[in-house]
Amino acid sequence: MHRPKLLLALATALQLSLAACGTVSSEPAAPVPVSGCPSWPVAGPAVAAELEAKLPPDAAPATWEWLSRLLKLRDQLKVCRGQ
């Protein structure tokens, strides 16, 4: 590739990538509209009892850590939705 074409390609790529950047506002973000989004499925006490009986936390720490991250995600989604 010739040098001018390379510079033009690099400049175009830079402009496109910078066009996606925006300024950060100090104002809190408005809640994201979630009409049409499915609700979070609640496992409930029966599922918790089954998990604790069949799969104790010390026997499957990775699974329990993953479940904790799901609960954290649920809480973050509630905040994001303004609930």
C-alpha positions in Angstrom: 0.0 0.0 0.0 1.3 3.4 -0.8 2.2 5.7 2.1 -0.6 8.3 1.4 -3.3 5.6 1.2 -2.0 4.1 4.4 -2.2 7.5 6.2 -5.7 8.1 4.9 -6.8 4.6 6.1 -5.3 5.2 9.5 -6.9 8.7 9.7 -10.2 7.3 8.7 -10.0 4.5 11.3 -9.0 7.0 14.0 -12.0 9.3 13.1 -14.4 6.4 13.2 -13.2 5.2 16.6 -13.2 8.6 18.1 -16.7 9.3 16.8 -17.9 6.6 19.1 -16.4 8.4 22.1 -18.5 10.9 24.0 -18.2 13.1 27.0 -19.2 11.9 30.4 -21.9 13.9 32.2 -21.9 14.5 35.9 -25.6 14.0 35.8 -27.0 10.6 36.9 -28.1 8.5 33.9 -31.8 8.2 33.4 -33.2 4.7 33.9 -33.2 2.5 30.8 -36.7 1.8 29.5 -37.4 -1.8 29.9 -40.8 -2.3 28.5 -41.1 -5.7 26.9 -38.2 -7.1 28.9 -38.8 -10.4 30.7 -38.9 -10.5 34.4 -36.1 -12.1 36.4 -37.1 -15.7 37.2 -37.2 -16.3 41.0 -36.0 -19.7 42.2 -37.6 -19.5 45.6 -37.0 -21.3 48.9 -37.7 -24.8 47.4 -34.9 -24.4 44.9 -32.6 -23.0 47.6 -33.3 -26.0 49.9 -32.6 -28.5 47.1 -29.4 -26.8 46.2 -28.2 -26.7 49.8 -29.1 -30.4 50.3 -27.8 -31.8 47.0 -24.9 -29.4 46.3 -23.4 -27.9 49.5 -21.3 -24.7 49.0 -18.0 -26.5 50.0 -18.6 -29.2 47.4 -19.2 -26.8 44.5 -17.6 -23.4 45.3 -17.5 -22.3 41.6 -21.3 -23.0 41.2 -22.1 -21.0 44.4 -19.8 -18.2 43.3 -21.6 -18.1 40.0 -25.0 -18.0 41.7 -23.7 -15.1 43.8 -22.8 -13.2 40.7 -26.3 -13.8 39.3 -27.8 -12.3 42.4 -25.5 -9.3 42.1 -26.6 -8.9 38.4 -30.2 -9.1 39.5 -29.6 -6.3 42.0 -27.8 -4.2 39.4 -30.6 -4.6 36.9 -33.1 -3.5 39.5 -31.1 -0.3 40.0 -30.7 0.2 36.3 -34.4 -0.2 35.8 -35.1 2.3 38.6 -36.9 -0.3 40.8 
